[in-house]
Amino acid sequence: MKIHVIKIEKGLCKSCELCVVECKQKIIDISKETNKMGYHPIYIKDEKLCTGCTLCAIACPDSVIEIYQKEE
């Protein structure tokens, strides 16, 4: 069975929230913690609900989101 893996470069995330808006599953949220740049990076609430549509990665202006499939 294939699952979707979401990799986020939290240190480069600028909290623009474009990915949050684009996620149809509503599984992306903004963290309360800050990264080294002082921004609140995104996190995934439940990776199992990801459909792999990649809309979040496409919307990200800084390319900090990567989605790929792997065998479970």
C-alpha positions as CSV (number, residue, x, y, z in Angstrom):
1,M,0.0,0.0,0.0
2,K,1.3,3.4,-0.9
3,I,1.2,6.3,1.5
4,H,1.9,10.0,1.0
5,V,4.8,11.5,2.8
6,I,5.0,15.3,3.3
7,K,8.3,16.9,3.9
8,I,8.4,20.5,5.1
9,E,11.5,22.7,5.4
10,K,10.2,24.4,8.5
11,G,13.3,26.6,8.8
12,L,12.5,28.2,5.4
13,C,8.7,28.6,5.8
14,K,7.5,32.2,5.9
15,S,4.0,31.5,7.2
16,C,2.3,33.0,4.1
17,E,-0.6,30.5,4.6
18,L,-1.1,29.9,0.8
19,C,-0.8,26.2,1.4
20,V,-3.3,26.3,4.2
21,V,-5.8,27.9,1.8
22,E,-5.2,25.4,-1.0
23,C,-5.4,22.3,1.2
24,K,-8.8,20.7,0.4
25,Q,-8.4,18.2,3.3
26,K,-7.8,21.1,5.8
27,I,-4.8,19.2,7.3
28,I,-2.3,22.1,7.2
29,D,-2.1,24.6,10.1
30,I,0.3,27.2,11.4
31,S,2.6,26.3,14.3
32,K,2.7,28.3,17.5
33,E,6.5,27.8,17.6
34,T,8.8,30.0,15.5
35,N,11.6,29.1,13.2
36,K,15.1,30.8,13.1
37,M,13.7,33.6,10.9
38,G,10.9,34.4,13.4
39,Y,8.1,33.0,11.4
40,H,5.5,30.4,12.5
41,P,6.0,27.5,10.1
42,I,3.3,25.1,8.9
43,Y,2.7,21.6,10.2
44,I,0.5,18.7,9.1
45,K,-2.3,17.8,11.5
46,D,-2.9,14.3,10.1
47,E,-0.6,13.1,7.3
48,K,-2.8,10.0,6.8
49,L,-5.6,12.3,5.4
50,C,-3.3,13.7,2.6
51,T,-4.6,12.7,-0.9
52,G,-1.3,13.7,-2.6
53,C,-2.9,16.4,-4.7
54,T,0.2,18.6,-4.3
55,L,-1.8,21.8,-4.4
56,C,0.0,23.0,-1.2
57,A,3.4,22.4,-2.8
58,I,2.4,24.2,-6.0
59,A,1.1,27.2,-4.0
60,C,4.2,27.6,-1.9
61,P,6.3,30.5,-3.2
62,D,9.4,29.3,-1.4
63,S,9.1,25.6,-2.4
64,V,9.3,24.4,1.2
65,I,6.8,21.5,0.8
66,E,7.6,18.2,-0.9
67,I,5.1,15.4,-1.3
68,Y,6.0,11.9,-2.4
69,Q,4.7,8.3,-2.2
70,K,6.3,5.4,-0.5
71,E,5.3,1.8,0.2
72,E,3.9,1.2,3.7
